[in-house]
């Protein structure tokens, strides 16, 4: 389906970013969406596998956004790791977007007003 063929049904025409969320491309990672906020997640025991999958799928999302003439909010986009392994507490994910831009790593981040940290305390 191309952007020209797609017609919104029952969605506010003043909110173009909301019209496209249910058409997200197929990816390896899981997608969690609420309104125009999107969180992606991938679980693995190997850090390199997580970084590779997220980088690959971010490229897929980038192509999708370009097709629909949308832009990723780079000021709100971060990578974070949630685990209980104290030996790996300082590991920072290296996820790229568009092959050049490294997605900033944060030890804790907010999603839908909930602060998510390494131990998932949900403060």
C-alpha positions as CSV (number, residue, x, y, z in Angstrom):
1,X,0.0,0.0,0.0
2,X,1.4,3.4,-1.0
3,X,0.8,6.7,0.8
4,X,-1.4,7.7,-2.1
5,X,-3.6,4.6,-1.8
6,X,-4.1,4.7,1.9
7,X,-7.2,6.5,3.2
8,X,-7.8,7.1,6.9
9,X,-11.0,5.8,8.4
10,X,-12.4,7.1,11.7
11,X,-9.1,8.9,12.5
12,X,-8.8,12.6,13.1
13,X,-7.3,14.2,9.9
14,X,-5.5,16.8,12.0
15,X,-3.3,14.0,13.5
16,X,-1.3,12.6,10.6
17,X,1.2,10.7,12.8
18,X,-1.7,8.8,14.4
19,X,-2.9,7.6,11.0
20,X,0.1,5.5,10.3
21,X,0.9,3.6,13.5
22,X,-1.2,0.5,12.6
23,X,0.8,0.3,9.3
24,X,4.2,-0.1,10.9
25,X,6.5,-2.4,9.0
26,X,7.3,-6.0,10.0
27,X,10.4,-6.1,12.3
28,X,12.2,-8.5,14.6
29,X,11.6,-6.2,17.7
30,X,8.4,-5.8,19.5
31,X,6.5,-2.6,19.1
32,X,4.5,-0.9,21.9
33,X,2.5,2.1,20.8
34,X,0.2,4.6,22.5
35,X,-1.1,7.5,20.5
36,X,1.9,8.8,18.7
37,X,4.5,7.3,21.2
38,X,6.3,4.2,20.1
39,X,8.6,2.0,22.2
40,X,10.5,-0.9,20.6
41,X,12.0,-3.8,22.5
42,X,14.2,-6.8,21.8
43,X,15.4,-9.4,24.3
44,X,18.5,-11.6,24.0
45,X,21.3,-12.9,26.1
46,X,23.9,-11.4,23.8
47,X,24.4,-7.6,23.7
48,X,25.7,-7.7,20.1
49,X,22.6,-9.5,19.0
50,X,20.4,-6.8,20.6
51,X,22.4,-4.0,19.1
52,X,22.4,-5.7,15.6
53,X,18.6,-6.3,15.6
54,X,17.8,-2.8,16.9
55,X,20.1,-1.2,14.4
56,X,18.7,-3.3,11.5
57,X,15.1,-2.6,12.5
58,X,15.7,1.1,13.1
59,X,16.8,1.2,9.4
60,X,13.5,-0.5,8.5
61,X,11.6,2.1,10.5
62,X,13.6,4.9,8.9
63,X,12.6,3.7,5.4
64,X,9.0,3.5,6.6
65,X,9.1,7.0,8.0
66,X,10.7,8.3,4.8
67,X,8.0,6.6,2.7
68,X,5.2,8.4,4.7
69,X,7.2,11.7,4.8
70,X,7.5,11.5,8.6
71,X,10.5,12.3,10.8
72,X,11.9,10.6,13.8
73,X,12.1,12.9,16.8
74,X,15.8,12.5,17.4
75,X,15.6,14.6,20.6
76,X,13.2,12.1,22.2
77,X,14.8,8.9,20.8
78,X,17.0,7.0,23.2
79,X,18.2,3.5,23.8
80,X,18.1,1.8,27.2
81,X,18.9,-1.6,28.7
82,X,16.8,-3.3,31.4
83,X,18.4,-6.2,33.1
84,X,19.3,-7.5,36.6
85,X,22.9,-8.6,35.8
86,X,25.1,-6.4,38.0
87,X,28.2,-7.3,36.0
88,X,26.7,-5.7,33.0
89,X,25.3,-2.7,34.7
90,X,27.6,-0.2,32.9
91,X,27.0,-1.7,29.4
92,X,25.8,1.0,26.9
93,X,23.9,-0.1,23.8
94,X,25.3,1.1,20.5
95,X,22.3,1.4,18.3
96,X,22.5,3.3,15.0
97,X,19.8,5.1,13.0
98,X,20.3,5.7,9.3
99,X,23.8,4.0,9.4
100,X,25.4,7.2,10.8
101,X,23.6,8.5,13.8
102,X,24.2,6.8,17.1
103,X,21.0,6.7,19.2
104,X,21.9,8.1,22.6
105,X,22.0,5.7,25.5
106,X,20.3,6.6,28.8
107,X,20.4,4.6,32.0
108,X,16.8,5.7,32.7
109,X,14.2,7.1,30.5
110,X,10.5,8.1,30.6
111,X,7.8,6.5,28.6
112,X,4.2,7.7,29.1
113,X,5.2,9.5,32.3
114,X,6.7,6.3,33.8
115,X,10.4,6.4,34.6
116,X,12.1,3.2,33.4
117,X,15.4,2.3,34.9
118,X,17.7,-0.7,34.7
119,X,15.9,-2.5,37.6
120,X,12.4,-1.6,36.3
121,X,11.3,0.0,39.5
122,X,8.5,1.9,37.6
123,X,8.9,5.1,39.6
